């Protein structure tokens, strides 16, 4: 196993290039796919359920296998697993672009999530193991900044590709980027693994949570159209069984994916409940906003992408500055205020309807929402990491990122039905969009109240944290782990 290298060395630069390329395609994929959904729905049919599955298929396997991907890298070699994830993501992207039907696209999206589950944790793990200690914080800062730029251009790039060529190019663009990442990784990145990682990986736990989430999401998405059919009831029962079994499996496994004892900390539990609420509002709202702009208000894909670009730009500029503020104020005030401001932005989105002007309706709502999320992200990350001892920082970070993705997964499945949205391909969302935004605002505000009740005013800084530069999409809006501990 090669020794860590300096960031300024040739090997260090190649390592950063490989990780930025690898993780960047996963982040880019989220933002570009979101604005392509209306066109996908028109061409492949299937209405709102297909659009939901195009997003949730990816989020399902990514969120369920995220922790396993990190564990496999520690056990079998981080470079090997990262490269395997790149190959899987490349092949799945090609299959997405060639998909002749909605179901074929959904299956390919499930496969994309499997590949991304190796890329997301693997990128930071490679930096952590491959860069010398004194350069790691700066290395992750470079990685986070470049990844943030990638995410920020996603809405514009996705809209341009859809309008200029085809929605299929939203997926084809991943192929050359991933191929370059594979070549750089295999040629220039040294193999590393965790010598302490031994024994069998928690595959049974990963299977249980995958089956559990898949069953519940299938039931939630299909229930409005199919009713309580045998398929829906069976999926719900299977999903419930998998989710109930998961904590029992984790309690018995010697190296569990999710150490349950972490949740004995009220701080850790409160931060994750806040994450669940805030990112549920985020994921569901921005999924529907992209549809509202195009299907209800007549925006082109490019115009919709440009309309949503203030969100990633505000996040990119604001999150690092708020991260510095956390050390002076503590997390409680910011974690309470941020979700409440974000909830105000979501409530303002209820005014986005046919006939509304961009400058008076869309822009203020998007900016206020982005400001609220910028206030929330950095203290949320630091609180999660500071709530556990140093030996469990990686598990805590992975768990929190999995929670954020599960939140988006559930929101995309539940929010349309809860708001009474039943739009066909290309159809307007109707008054249900406004109701959905108000529901999302209430959920987001609940996150602020949870933080007020559970987060201490001052949290000890146990680890050095580079604040996350959140991107706009968890497919449509998921958080990626741009935090780093040293």
GILINWO-V927158 format. One record per run of one state. SS is the DSSP state (2 for helix, 1 for strand, 0 for the rest). FROM is the first residue (numbers start at 1). LEN is the number of residues. Records with the same first field share a line. If there is no record, write none. Layout:
BEGIN
SS = FROM-LEN / FROM-LEN
END
This chain:
BEGIN
0 = 1-4 / 6-4 / 45-2 / 77-1 / 99-3 / 132-1 / 165-4 / 189-14 / 227-3 / 253-7 / 265-1 / 297-4 / 330-1 / 350-8 / 387-3 / 419-13 / 455-32
1 = 5-1 / 131-1
2 = 10-35 / 47-30 / 78-21 / 102-29 / 133-32 / 169-20 / 203-24 / 230-23 / 260-5 / 266-31 / 301-29 / 331-19 / 358-29 / 390-29 / 432-23
END
